[in-house]
Amino acid sequence: MSVRKRPGEWRKLIAAFESSGESAETFCRPRGLRPKTLLWWRWNLRRSDARKPAKESSIEMVAVQVRRADTVSKPSGGRMTISVADVEMHVEVGTDVGYVVALVSELRARC
């Protein structure tokens, strides 16, 4: 008789299965699992994860310092400078804002 597994246990098994590179049959055989059960749990957990709303913590407020235009030197060649920690980058004016936000977020995570 098999022992029921909790969703967390299935997540671990599915992660091991996906990283193994094995077929469902080959992976399940030594573990006493049914391939269809493993694949059903993978589908079910992915579906439930897709339905979950994004965590509120994924939105981050960042304080920025804004200066008047007359106190800042004009960017040369249509570029602006963004500084994050010890990293300074030059971004062309008109660059996609979403790209700049993602770039700054990634830099902040690594600095």
NORZI-V74771 format. One record per backbone hydrogen bond with DSSP energy under -1.0 kcal/mol. NH is the residue of the N-H (numbers start at 0). CO is the residue of the C=O. Records with the same first field share a line. If there is no record, write none. Layout:
NH=CO + CO
This chain:
9=5
10=6
11=7
12=8
13=9
14=10
15=11
16=12
17=13
18=14
19=15
26=22
27=23
28=24
31=28
32=27
37=33
38=34
39=35
40=36
41=37
42=38
43=39
44=40
45=41
46=42
47=43
48=44
49=45
50=46
57=54
58=55
70=67
71=68
79=90
81=88
83=86
86=83
88=81
90=79
92=77
94=91
99=95
100=96
101=97
102=98
103=99
104=100
105=101
106=102
107=103
108=104
109=105
110=106
